[in-house]
């Protein structure tokens, strides 16, 4: 039968009394249900006799046989294993009352609070009180000490029954009354522990009497559990008596208590293996995500480092659009993956610390620091690529402007030189008169003046071609060819001009007649004509500006040019007056003019035509400059919009970063409240994303408008992007820290008050609010918590503690490390020795275990997990198939490699 002695000696007075007060639901003011009373009489009588027979006696009538107190005292001595005071053998009522009082005093000494049960009622044979007293004894000595997974007594017994009968069909134990009426639950309990005694599959749910009798008979015959219930009473009662069922079922629990130890050991192993399997999965997930992120970075960096030049601004702007698509579409998901990777790594390390496992070391090249390094390289490549694109756009824009300017000036020059070689090589002076020769000489002098005036244009053309070569213009070959042709032609013109001048000067000695008016006209018309050509060239000149100051400078220069037009018009009128004077003299003297001015090809009509053309160009130039001024004003407005938004966003990010810093230090309320507050705070921050998108829109408009500077703000888009990403990462890390604190609290059983105390101590000594304690601050904190770390012995103890909380030797202790240390100091955790002890129970004290034993005691997946990883046992008394559970348990805690 069951030995209650050890369990009774371990019970605590306070716990038993509390439980008895909760369970003492005996109705002392009303009569018992007759059916229940009948069941209790039979069950309690059988239970008492199962113990009294050890002393060679028994009872027949429960309320009569305990009246003198003798058998009641004997019953208590048997089940408690202790001697009671010597009973009185007299037959008088006072002797009986004294004996019953001795029994009741003994029950009370075991922490049981007896309510409304007196010795007189027992002596008088009060059935109701007698049954209540026996139920109290059963609760105290048979049920109270039952404990299953931190639940005890009735709840523990019910949980034990549910666990044992869970695999059986048609069995659903929810209580200690109707769940047992069909008898299947009793048979399932027996079959679970002794499958050789019951053919469970042959039982039928619709035959409860047969099922009950079968279980009662097998229990009595093979398990030494007396028959305490009547099958017909249970079946014919709508709701069987709960106390009778509990009394009988508790006998099964004690009979199978040895198997319960094996189940507890199996549960401990299952728990340890489940933690290990979950950690391994998290490690695999981390490795996979880290590999994918690093591979993406590896593929992306060469693209960002590609510096292949394009030929046109449009081609480079296409590259800029591709880069913008990368920043807005492809990179943000990778930022989230990187953040999730850090969170997963921190969570995994926390779980490993909580379960006394060694820290997770990712494979080479996949550490969080490696990923951060690769990410830093990626961001450096991004910055360099964006700067290169903008530089290339500026270069190509400059090249296109220079090329257009080159071709414009070359076309003007080629137009001017057209026919000049033929003019310089003609021999017209050989048949001319003296006046004609003198005219030819003056004309040639005017040409030389014109030629000298065009020297600057040729030098400008050569300088532009040189600059295009230096800037690596893609069509430099055609530019160089055209420039070389112009320079060669210019040399030929210089030589021909010198030769003609010499010829005319030789002829001039023989010809002295000269028309002074023609000469004066030619001399004044030529520079004026050149001035007009230069003015028209300037009025048509293309310009490129980047700000209001530059365009205003061009407008000022243009206004200065317009202020000289009145003086120029006077010069034009004076030149035209010379020609008019020529015609006047000719008419007055009857001179027949031969036609055009012999000294110049510049006619008054051409001067008037060019003057009109130049005057028509002035308003066009006014409009072009005004349009550019409007454009620059628009660009300035765009700068101001971007600056206003950027300054607002920058201040917001800075304020939120400081606020997060304060929140991480000054957290109040429960961890769940803090977590909820932080997640709502994160939602608030994420709701600010439209402002970031608005700023991105302004930034895109600025880039499309080719705006390269902004005097209204010191913020750049790159700076704000980094700040925003850092803000999101910081709040995510803070949330992860609180989640890890919740994991630590739940895993280690730390109360909220302890966490408050730890946080208050940590914050008190964190003088600079950095979120970490330096070594001296941490020592002061330990001293405040009662640790002796001041003397020589304390120095070694402090060095040991620092090795735990700061394994990397950084000199600083984070709050998470502080919490881990304090929780390790104040709570108990599974160890390798405990797991080895659990396996030893399953192996029946053998130094090895077999696959069959593992499959019988553990769930299938965890049994196979152990079989696949346990090495063969080669020690003493080894048998085929023996597995070494000791080295396996040690490996779980990092002391060897699986």
C-alpha positions in Angstrom: 0.0 0.0 0.0 0.9 3.7 -0.1 3.6 5.1 2.3 2.5 8.6 3.4 5.2 9.1 6.0 7.7 11.0 3.9 5.2 13.3 2.3 3.5 14.1 5.6 6.8 15.1 7.3 7.5 17.7 4.5 4.2 19.6 4.4 4.1 23.1 5.8 1.6 24.3 8.3 0.6 27.5 6.6 0.1 25.9 3.2 -2.0 23.0 4.5 -4.3 25.3 6.6 -4.9 27.6 3.6 -5.7 24.7 1.4 -8.0 23.2 3.9 -9.9 26.5 4.3 -10.3 26.6 0.5 -11.3 22.9 0.1 -13.5 22.7 3.2 -16.7 22.9 1.2 -18.5 20.3 3.5 -22.0 21.5 4.0 -22.4 21.6 7.7 -25.9 23.1 7.8 -27.7 20.7 5.4 -28.0 17.0 5.1 -25.8 15.2 2.5 -27.4 13.9 -0.6 -28.3 10.3 0.2 -26.6 8.9 -2.8 -23.5 10.9 -2.1 -23.5 9.9 1.6 -23.8 6.2 0.6 -20.8 6.6 -1.8 -18.8 8.4 0.8 -19.5 5.8 3.5 -18.3 3.0 1.3 -15.3 4.8 -0.1 -14.1 6.3 3.2 -14.7 3.0 5.0 -12.6 1.2 2.4 -9.9 3.8 2.5 -9.7 3.6 6.3 -9.5 -0.2 6.2 -6.7 -0.1 3.6 -4.6 1.5 6.3 -6.1 -0.2 9.5 -5.4 -3.6 8.1 -1.7 -2.9 8.5 -2.4 -3.1 12.3 -4.6 -6.1 11.9 -8.0 -4.5 12.4 -10.8 -2.8 10.4 -14.1 -1.0 10.8 -17.5 -2.0 9.7 -19.6 1.1 10.5 -17.7 4.3 10.1 -19.8 6.5 12.5 -20.0 3.7 15.2 -16.5 2.3 15.1 -14.7 5.6 15.7 -16.9 6.7 18.6 -14.5 5.6 21.3 -11.6 7.2 19.5 -9.4 4.1 19.7 -9.4 3.1 16.0 -9.4 6.8 15.0 -6.1 7.2 16.9 -4.8 4.0 15.4 -5.7 5.1 11.9 -3.8 8.4 12.4 -0.7 6.5 13.7 -0.7 4.3 10.7 -1.0 7.0 8.0 1.2 9.5 9.8 3.9 7.1 11.0 4.0 8.8 14.4 2.9 7.8 17.9 -0.1 9.5 19.5 -0.6 10.0 23.3 -1.6 6.8 25.0 -5.4 6.3 24.7 -7.7 5.9 27.7 -9.2 2.4 28.0 -12.3 3.3 30.0 -15.8 2.9 28.7 -17.2 6.1 30.0 -18.2 9.0 27.7 -15.5 11.2 29.1 -12.9 8.6 28.2 -14.2 8.5 24.6 -14.3 12.2 24.3 -10.7 12.5 25.6 -9.5 9.9 23.0 -11.3 11.7 20.1 -9.9 15.0 21.3 -6.4 13.5 21.2 -7.0 12.5 17.6 -8.4 15.9 16.7 -5.5 17.7 18.4 -3.0 15.6 16.4 -4.9 16.5 13.2 -4.7 20.2 14.1 -1.0 19.9 14.9 -0.5 19.0 11.2 -1.8 22.4 10.2 -5.4 21.3 9.6 -8.1 23.8 10.7 -11.1 21.8 11.8 -14.3 23.8 11.5 -17.4 22.8 13.5 -16.1 19.3 14.2 -16.1 18.5 17.9 -15.3 15.4 19.9 -18.8 15.2 21.3 -20.3 14.9 17.8 -18.0 12.0 16.9 -18.7 10.2 20.2 -22.4 10.7 19.5 -22.0 9.0 16.1 -22.9 12.0 14.0 -22.5 10.5 10.5 -22.2 13.8 8.8 -19.5 15.1 11.1 -17.7 11.8 11.0 -17.6 11.7 7.3 -16.4 15.4 7.3 -13.6 14.5 9.7 -12.5 11.5 7.5 -12.5 13.7 4.4 -10.3 16.2 6.2 -7.9 13.4 7.0 -7.9 12.2 3.4 -7.3 15.7 2.1 -4.4 16.2 4.5 -2.6 12.8 4.2 -3.6 11.5 0.8 -4.2 14.5 -1.5 -2.6 17.6 -0.1 1.0 16.7 -1.0 0.2 15.8 -4.7 2.1 18.3 -6.9 2.3 18.4 -10.7 4.0 21.2 -12.5 3.6 23.9 -9.8 0.0 22.9 -9.1 -1.0 21.0 -6.0 -3.7 19.0 -4.3 -7.0 18.9 -6.2 -5.7 20.9 -9.2 -2.5 18.9 -9.3 -4.3 15.5 -9.1 -6.7 16.7 -11.9 -3.8 17.8 -14.1 -2.0 14.4 -13.4 -5.2 12.6 -14.6 -5.5 14.7 -17.7 -1.9 14.2 -18.7 -2.0 10.4 -18.1 -5.3 9.9 -20.0 -4.8 12.5 -22.8 -3.7 9.9 -25.5 -6.9 7.7 -24.9 -9.9 8.0 -27.1 -13.3 8.7 -25.4 -11.6 10.0 -22.3 -11.8 13.7 -21.4 -11.1 14.3 -17.6 -12.4 17.7 -16.7 -13.6 17.0 -13.1 -13.9 14.4 -10.3 -17.6 13.4 -10.9 -19.2 12.9 -14.4 -15.9 12.5 -16.2 -15.5 9.1 -14.5 -19.0 7.7 -14.9 -18.3 5.6 -18.0 -15.3 3.9 -16.3 -12.9 4.5 -19.2 -10.8 7.1 -17.3 -10.1 4.5 -14.5 -9.1 1.9 -17.1 -6.9 4.4 -19.0 -5.0 5.3 -15.8 -4.2 1.6 -15.3 -3.4 0.9 -18.9 -1.0 4.0 -19.1 1.1 2.5 -16.3 0.4 -1.2 -16.6 -0.7 -1.9 -20.2 -0.3 -5.7 -19.5 -3.3 -5.6 -17.1 -5.9 -3.9 -19.4 -7.1 -4.6 -22.9 -8.3 -1.0 -23.4 -9.3 -1.4 -27.1 -11.9 -4.0 -26.1 -13.8 -1.6 -23.7 -17.0 0.1 -24.9 -18.2 3.5 -23.8 -21.8 2.4 -23.7 -21.1 -0.3 -21.1 -20.0 1.8 -18.0 -20.8 -0.9 -15.4 -18.5 -3.4 -17.0 -15.8 -0.8 -17.5 -16.0 0.3 -13.8 -16.0 -3.2 -12.4 -13.1 -4.2 -14.6 -11.0 -1.3 -13.4 -12.0 -1.9 -9.7 -11.2 -5.6 -9.9 -7.8 -5.1 -11.6 -6.8 -2.4 -9.2 -7.7 -4.5 -6.2 -6.1 -7.7 -7.5 -2.9 -6.4 -9.1 -2.3 -2.9 -7.6 -3.3 -3.5 -4.0 -5.9 -0.7 -4.2 -9.1 -1.8 -2.4 -12.4 -1.4 -4.0 -13.8 1.8 -2.6 -16.7 2.5 -5.1 -19.7 0.6 -6.3 -20.2 0.6 -10.1 -24.0 0.7 -9.9 -23.9 3.6 -7.5 -21.7 5.7 -9.8 -23.7 4.9 -13.0 -27.1 5.5 -11.4 -26.1 8.8 -9.8 -26.5 11.9 -12.0 -23.4 13.4 -10.5 -21.2 11.0 -8.5 -19.7 12.3 -5.2 -16.6 14.2 -6.0 -14.9 13.4 -2.7 -15.4 9.7 -3.1 -13.9 9.8 -6.6 -10.9 12.0 -5.5 -10.2 9.6 -2.6 -10.2 6.6 -4.9 -8.2 8.3 -7.7 -5.6 9.5 -5.1 -4.8 5.9 -4.4 -3.9 5.4 -8.1 -1.7 8.5 -7.9 0.3 7.1 -5.0 0.4 3.7 -6.5 2.0 5.1 -9.6 4.1 7.7 -8.0 7.3 6.1 -9.2 6.1 6.5 -12.8 5.3 10.1 -12.0 9.0 10.7 -11.3 9.9 9.4 -14.7 7.3 11.6 -16.3 8.7 14.7 -14.5 12.2 13.8 -15.7 10.9 13.4 -19.2 9.2 16.7 -19.0 12.4 18.4 -17.9 14.3 16.9 -20.9 11.5 17.9 -23.3 11.7 21.4 -22.0 15.4 21.6 -22.4 15.3 20.0 -25.9 12.5 22.3 -27.0 14.6 25.4 -26.0 17.6 23.9 -27.9 15.5 23.2 -31.1 14.1 26.7 -31.1 17.5 28.3 -30.6 18.9 26.2 -33.5 16.1 27.3 -35.8 16.8 31.0 -34.8 20.5 30.4 -35.6 19.6 29.0 -39.0 17.2 31.9 -39.8 19.9 34.4 -38.8 22.5 32.7 -41.0 20.2 32.7 -43.9 19.1 36.3 -43.6 22.7 37.5 -43.0 23.9 35.6 -46.1 21.1 37.0 -48.3 21.8 40.6 -47.0 25.5 40.3 -47.5 25.0 38.9 -51.0 22.7 41.8 -51.9 25.4 44.3 -50.6 28.1 42.4 -52.6 26.0 42.6 -55.8 25.1 46.3 -55.3 28.5 47.8 -54.5 30.1 47.1 -57.9 27.1 48.8 -59.5 27.6 51.9 -57.3 31.3 51.9 -58.0 30.8 51.8 -61.8 32.1 55.1 -63.2 31.4 54.5 -66.9 31.0 58.0 -68.4 28.0 58.9 -70.7 28.1 61.2 -73.7 25.1 63.4 -72.9 23.3 65.0 -70.0 20.1 63.0 -70.7 22.1 59.7 -70.4 23.5 60.8 -67.0 20.1 61.9 -65.8 18.8 58.4 -66.7 21.5 57.0 -64.4 20.4 59.5 -61.7 16.8 58.2 -62.0 18.0 54.6 -61.7 19.9 55.6 -58.5 16.8 57.4 -57.1 14.8 54.3 -57.8 17.4 52.3 -55.9 17.2 54.6 -52.9 13.4 54.8 -52.7 12.4 51.3 -53.8 15.2 48.7 -53.4 17.1 49.9 -50.4 14.3 50.5 -47.8 13.4 46.8 -47.5 17.0 46.0 -46.9 17.2 48.6 -44.2 14.3 46.8 -42.5 16.0 43.4 -43.0 19.2 44.8 -41.4 17.2 46.1 -38.4 15.4 42.8 -38.1 18.7 40.9 -38.2 20.1 42.9 -35.3 16.9 42.4 -33.3 16.9 38.6 -34.0 20.6 38.4 -33.0 19.9 40.2 -29.7 16.8 38.1 -28.9 18.7 34.9 -29.6 21.6 35.9 -27.4 19.1 36.8 -24.6 17.4 33.4 -24.9 20.8 31.6 -24.9 21.8 33.5 -21.7 18.5 32.7 -20.0 18.8 29.0 -20.8 22.5 28.9 -19.7 23.6 28.1 -23.3 26.8 29.5 -24.8 26.5 32.7 -26.8 25.8 32.3 -30.5 28.7 32.9 -32.8 27.7 33.3 -36.4 29.8 31.8 -39.1 32.9 33.7 -40.3 31.9 37.0 -42.0 28.3 37.0 -40.8 28.7 38.8 -37.4 26.6 41.8 -36.8 29.8 43.9 -37.0 30.6 42.3 -40.4 27.2 43.3 -41.7 27.5 46.8 -40.2 30.9 47.1 -41.9 29.5 46.0 -45.3 26.6 48.4 -44.8 29.0 51.2 -44.1 30.9 50.4 -47.3 27.6 50.3 -49.2 26.6 53.8 -47.9 30.1 55.1 -48.7 29.7 53.8 -52.3 26.2 55.4 -52.4 27.6 58.8 -51.4 30.5 58.5 -53.9 28.1 57.4 -56.7 25.7 60.3 -56.1 28.5 62.8 -56.0 29.9 61.4 -59.2 26.6 61.6 -61.0 26.1 65.2 -60.1 29.7 66.0 -61.1 29.2 64.3 -64.4 26.0 66.2 -65.1 27.8 69.4 -64.4 30.7 68.4 -66.7 28.4 67.3 -69.5 26.3 70.4 -69.2 29.5 72.5 -69.4 30.7 70.5 -72.4 27.4 70.9 -74.3 27.5 74.6 -73.7 31.1 74.9 -74.8 30.5 72.8 -77.9 27.5 75.0 -78.9 29.5 78.1 -78.3 32.5 76.7 -80.4 30.3 75.9 -83.4 28.5 79.2 -83.2 31.8 81.2 -83.2 33.3 78.9 -85.8 30.3 79.5 -88.1 30.6 83.3 -87.7 34.3 83.2 -88.4 33.9 80.9 -91.4 31.2 83.1 -92.8 33.5 86.1 -92.4 36.5 84.4 -94.1 34.5 83.2 -97.0 36.0 84.8 -100.2 38.8 86.5 -98.4 41.5 84.4 -100.0 40.1 85.3 -103.5 40.0 89.0 -102.6 43.6 89.0 -101.4 44.9 87.1 -104.4 43.4 89.3 -107.1 45.6 91.7 -109.3 43.1 94.5 -109.7 45.7 97.2 -108.8 47.7 96.4 -111.9 45.1 98.2 -114.2 43.8 100.7 -111.7 44.4 104.4 -111.6 46.4 106.1 -108.9 43.3 107.0 -107.0 42.0 103.5 -107.4 45.3 102.1 -106.1 45.3 104.5 -103.2 41.7 103.4 -102.6 42.8 99.7 -102.8 45.6 100.5 -100.3 43.2 102.1 -97.9 40.8 99.3 -98.4 43.5 96.9 -97.6 44.4 98.8 -94.5 40.8 98.6 -93.4 40.9 94.9 -94.1 44.0 94.6 -91.9 42.1 96.4 -89.2 39.2 94.0 -89.6 41.6 91.1 -89.6 43.2 92.2 -86.4 39.8 92.6 -84.9 39.0 89.0 -85.8 42.2 87.7 -84.1 40.4 87.6 -80.7 37.7 85.4 -82.2 40.2 82.9 -83.6 42.0 82.8 -80.2 38.6 82.3 -78.5 37.8 79.4 -80.8 41.2 77.8 -80.1 40.7 78.3 -76.4 37.2 76.7 -76.4 38.6 73.7 -78.4 41.4 73.3 -75.9 38.9 73.3 -73.0 36.7 70.7 -74.7 39.8 68.5 -75.1 40.7 68.9 -71.4 37.1 68.0 -70.3 37.2 64.9 -72.5 34.4 65.9 -74.9 33.2 62.8 -76.7 33.3 64.5 -80.2 36.7 66.2 -79.7 38.0 64.8 -83.0 35.5 66.8 -85.2 36.1 69.9 -83.0 39.9 69.6 -83.4 39.6 69.1 -87.1 37.4 72.2 -87.5 39.7 74.3 -85.2 42.8 73.2 -87.1 41.2 74.1 -90.5 40.3 77.6 -89.1 43.8 78.1 -87.8 45.4 77.0 -91.0 43.2 79.3 -93.0 44.0 82.1 -90.6 47.7 81.6 -91.3 47.1 81.7 -95.0 45.0 84.9 -94.7 47.9 86.5 -92.7 50.4 85.6 -95.4 48.2 86.8 -98.3 47.4 90.0 -96.4 51.0 90.8 -96.0 51.8 90.0 -99.7 48.9 92.2 -100.9 49.9 95.1 -98.7 53.5 95.0 -100.0 52.1 95.0 -103.6 49.8 98.0 -102.9 52.6 99.9 -101.2 54.8 99.5 -104.2 52.0 100.8 -106.5 51.2 103.6 -104.1 54.5 105.4 -104.9 53.1 105.9 -108.4 49.6 106.7 -107.5 48.9 109.6 -105.1 45.3 110.4 -105.6 43.1 109.5 -102.7 39.5 110.1 -101.9 39.7 111.3 -98.2 36.0 111.0 -97.6 35.9 107.4 -98.8 38.9 106.7 -96.7 37.4 108.3 -93.6 34.2 106.4 -94.2 35.9 103.2 -94.5 38.0 103.7 -91.4 35.0 104.6 -89.2 32.6 102.1 -90.8 34.9 99.1 -90.3 35.3 99.2 -86.5 31.7 100.3 -86.2 30.6 97.3 -88.3 32.9 95.0 -86.2 31.4 96.5 -83.1 27.9 95.7 -84.4 28.9 92.1 -85.3 30.4 91.7 -81.8 27.2 93.2 -80.2 25.0 90.8 -82.2 27.2 87.9 -81.3 27.0 88.9 -77.6 23.2 89.3 -77.9 23.0 85.8 -79.3 25.5 84.3 -76.9 24.1 81.4 -74.8 24.4 81.7 -71.0 24.1 79.3 -68.1 23.6 80.4 -64.5 22.9 78.7 -61.2 21.6 81.5 -58.9 19.9 84.9 -58.9 23.2 86.8 -58.4 24.6 85.4 -61.6 21.6 86.3 -63.8 21.4 89.7 -62.2 25.0 90.2 -63.1 24.1 89.4 -66.8 21.1 91.7 -66.6 23.3 94.5 -65.2 25.9 94.0 -68.0 23.1 94.0 -70.6 21.7 97.3 -69.2 25.1 98.8 -69.4 25.3 97.7 -73.1 21.9 99.3 -73.8 23.1 102.6 -72.2 25.8 102.8 -74.9 23.3 102.5 -77.8 22.6 106.2 -77.9 26.3 107.0 -78.4 26.6 104.2 -81.0 23.6 105.6 -82.9 25.4 108.9 -83.1 28.4 107.2 -84.5 26.2 105.5 -87.1 24.7 108.8 -88.1 28.1 110.3 -88.4 29.3 107.5 -90.7 26.2 107.9 -92.8 26.8 111.6 -92.9 30.3 111.0 -94.5 28.7 109.0 -97.3 26.1 111.7 -97.7 28.9 114.3 -98.0 30.5 112.2 -100.7 27.4 112.3 -102.8 26.9 116.0 -102.1 30.4 116.9 -103.3 30.0 114.7 -106.4 26.8 116.3 -107.3 28.1 119.8 -106.7 31.3 119.2 -108.8 29.7 117.0 -111.4 31.8 114.0 -110.5 30.6 110.6 -111.7 31.0 108.0 -109.1 32.1 104.6 -110.2 29.8 102.8 -107.7 30.8 101.4 -104.4 33.3 103.0 -102.0 36.7 101.8 -103.2 38.0 101.6 -99.6 35.4 99.3 -98.0 32.7 96.8 -98.8 30.6 98.1 -95.9 27.8 100.0 -97.4 25.4 102.4 -95.6 22.6 99.9 -96.3 24.5 97.1 -94.6 25.2 99.3 -91.6 21.5 100.2 -91.3 20.5 96.6 -91.8 22.9 95.3 -89.1 21.9 98.2 -86.8 18.2 97.2 -87.3 19.0 93.6 -86.7 20.9 94.4 -83.5 18.1 96.6 -82.3 15.6 93.7 -82.9 17.9 91.4 -80.9 17.9 93.7 -77.8 14.2 93.0 -76.7 14.8 89.3 -77.4 17.8 89.4 -75.1 15.7 91.2 -72.6 13.1 88.5 -72.7 15.6 85.7 -72.4 17.3 87.3 -69.4 13.9 87.9 -67.8 12.9 84.3 -68.4 16.1 83.1 -66.7 15.5 85.5 -63.8 12.0 84.0 -63.4 13.5 80.6 -63.5 16.1 81.4 -60.9 13.4 83.0 -58.7 11.4 79.8 -59.0 14.5 77.8 -58.1 15.1 80.0 -55.1 11.4 79.4 -54.0 12.1 75.7 -54.4 15.2 76.1 -52.2 13.2 77.9 -49.6 10.5 75.2 -49.6 13.1 72.4 -49.3 14.9 74.3 -46.5 11.7 75.0 -44.5 10.7 71.3 -44.7 14.3 70.1 -44.1 14.7 72.3 -41.0 11.4 71.1 -39.7 12.3 67.4 -40.3 15.8 67.8 -39.0 14.6 69.4 -35.8 11.9 66.7 -35.4 14.5 63.9 -35.8 16.8 65.5 -33.3 14.0 66.1 -30.8 12.8 62.5 -31.2 16.3 61.1 -30.8 16.7 63.0 -27.5 13.2 62.0 -26.4 14.0 58.3 -27.1 17.2 58.7 -25.0 15.1 60.0 -22.1 12.5 57.4 -22.5 15.1 54.6 -22.4 16.4 55.9 -19.1 13.2 57.1 -17.4 10.9 54.1 -18.1 7.9 53.9 -15.8 5.1 51.4 -15.3 5.2 47.7 -16.1 7.4 46.3 -18.9 4.2 45.6 -20.8 3.1 49.2 -20.3 6.5 50.4 -21.4 6.4 48.1 -24.5 2.9 49.3 -25.4 4.0 52.9 -24.9 7.1 52.4 -27.1 5.2 50.7 -29.9 2.6 53.5 -29.9 5.5 55.9 -29.9 6.9 54.0 -32.8 3.6 54.3 -34.7 3.6 58.1 -33.9 7.1 58.4 -35.5 6.1 56.2 -38.5 3.1 58.6 -39.0 5.6 61.3 -39.7 6.7 59.4 -42.8 4.5 61.6 -45.2 6.7 64.6 -44.1 9.8 62.6 -45.2 8.1 61.8 -48.5 7.2 65.4 -49.0 10.9 66.3 -48.4 11.9 63.6 -50.9 9.6 65.2 -53.4 11.1 68.6 -52.9 14.6 67.0 -53.2 13.6 65.4 -56.5 12.3 68.7 -57.9 15.6 70.4 -56.9 17.7 67.7 -58.6 15.5 67.9 -61.7 16.0 71.7 -61.7 19.8 71.1 -61.5 20.0 73.1 -58.2 23.4 72.3 -56.6 23.4 74.6 -53.5 21.0 75.9 -50.9 21.9 78.8 -48.7 18.7 78.5 -46.6 19.6 75.3 -44.7 22.6 73.3 -43.5 20.7 70.1 -43.9 21.2 67.8 -46.9 18.9 65.0 -48.0 21.6 62.4 -47.3 22.0 63.7 -43.7 18.3 63.6 -43.1 18.0 60.1 -44.6 20.7 58.8 -42.3 19.1 60.6 -39.3 15.7 59.1 -40.1 17.0 55.6 -40.5 19.0 56.0 -37.2 15.8 57.2 -35.5 13.8 54.1 -36.7 16.6 51.8 -35.7 17.0 53.3 -32.2 13.2 53.0 -31.4 13.3 49.4 -32.7 16.3 48.6 -30.5 14.7 50.2 -27.5 11.5 48.0 -28.1 13.7 45.0 -28.5 15.5 45.8 -25.2 12.1 45.9 -23.3 11.0 42.6 -25.0 14.3 41.0 -23.9 13.6 42.3 -20.3 10.2 40.7 -20.5 11.8 37.4 -21.7 14.2 37.7 -18.8 11.5 38.4 -16.2 9.2 35.6 -17.4 12.0 33.0 -17.8 13.7 33.9 -14.5 10.5 34.6 -12.4 11.6 38.1 -11.6 8.9 40.3 -10.1 7.9 43.7 -11.4 9.1 45.2 -8.1 12.5 43.6 -8.5 12.8 45.1 -12.0 11.9 48.5 -10.7 14.5 48.2 -8.0 17.2 47.1 -10.6 16.2 49.9 -12.9 16.3 52.5 -10.1 19.7 51.3 -8.9 21.1 51.3 -12.5 19.7 54.8 -13.3 21.0 56.2 -10.0 24.6 55.3 -10.8 24.3 56.1 -14.5 25.3 59.7 -13.9 25.8 60.6 -17.5 22.6 58.9 -18.7 24.5 57.0 -21.3 22.6 53.7 -20.7 25.7 51.9 -19.5 27.7 51.9 -16.2 31.5 52.3 -16.2 33.5 49.9 -14.0 33.6 52.2 -10.9 29.9 53.1 -11.3 29.0 49.4 -11.5 31.1 48.7 -8.3 29.3 51.4 -6.4 26.0 49.9 -7.6 27.0 46.4 -6.4 28.0 47.8 -3.0 24.6 49.5 -2.7 23.0 46.1 -3.3 25.0 44.4 -0.5 27.9 42.9 -2.5 31.3 42.9 -0.7 33.7 44.1 -3.5 35.8 46.7 -1.6 38.7 44.8 0.0 41.4 42.6 -1.6 39.1 39.6 -1.7 36.3 41.9 -3.0 38.6 43.0 -5.9 38.8 39.4 -7.2 35.1 39.0 -6.7 34.5 42.2 -8.7 36.8 41.0 -11.4 34.8 37.7 -11.6 31.5 39.6 -11.9 32.9 41.9 -14.5 34.0 38.9 -16.5 30.3 37.8 -16.5 28.6 41.2 -17.3 31.4 42.5 -19.7 32.9 39.4 -21.4 34.3 41.6 -24.2 36.3 43.8 -21.8 34.7 47.0 -23.0 34.7 48.6 -19.5 31.0 49.3 -19.6 28.0 47.3 -18.3 24.6 47.6 -20.2 21.3 47.4 -18.4 20.5 44.1 -20.1 23.8 42.6 -18.9 23.0 44.0 -15.4 19.5 42.4 -15.4 20.9 39.1 -16.7 23.5 39.1 -13.8 20.9 39.9 -11.1 18.4 37.4 -12.4 21.1 34.7 -12.5 22.0 35.6 -8.9 18.4 35.4 -7.6 16.8 32.6 -9.7 17.4 29.0 -10.5 17.9 27.6 -14.0 18.3 24.2 -15.6 21.9 22.9 -15.5 23.7 20.1 -17.2 23.8 18.1 -14.0 20.0 18.4 -13.6 19.5 17.1 -17.2 21.9 14.2 -16.5 19.9 13.4 -13.4 16.7 13.4 -15.4 18.1 11.1 -18.0 19.4 8.8 -15.2 15.8 8.5 -13.9 14.5 7.5 -17.4 17.4 5.0 -17.7 16.6 3.3 -14.4 19.9 4.4 -12.9 22.0 2.9 -15.7 24.9 5.0 -17.1 23.4 4.7 -20.6 20.0 4.8 -22.2 18.5 2.9 -25.1 16.5 4.3 -28.1 13.5 2.2 -27.0 13.5 3.9 -23.5 13.7 7.4 -25.2 10.8 6.7 -27.5 8.7 5.4 -24.6 9.3 8.4 -22.3 9.7 11.3 -24.7 7.5 12.8 -27.5 8.4 11.3 -30.9 10.1 14.4 -32.4 12.3 15.0 -29.3 13.1 11.3 -28.8 14.4 11.2 -32.4 16.3 14.5 -31.8 18.2 12.8 -28.9 18.8 9.5 -30.8 20.3 11.3 -33.8 22.7 13.3 -31.6 23.7 10.9 -28.7 27.0 9.1 -29.2 27.2 5.3 -28.6 27.9 4.4 -25.0 31.3 2.6 -24.7 31.7 2.5 -20.9 31.3 -0.4 -18.4 28.3 -2.8 -18.8 27.6 -1.4 -22.4 25.0 -3.3 -24.4 24.2 -3.1 -28.1 22.3 0.1 -28.9 23.4 1.9 -25.7 23.5 5.7 -26.0 25.7 8.1 -23.9 23.3 10.6 -22.4 25.9 12.2 -20.1 28.1 13.7 -22.9 24.9 14.7 -24.8 23.6 16.7 -21.7 27.0 18.3 -21.2 27.0 19.4 -24.9 23.6 21.1 -24.5 25.3 23.6 -22.2 28.3 24.3 -24.4 30.8 22.2 -22.5 31.6 20.1 -25.5 30.6 20.0 -29.2 27.7 17.8 -30.5 
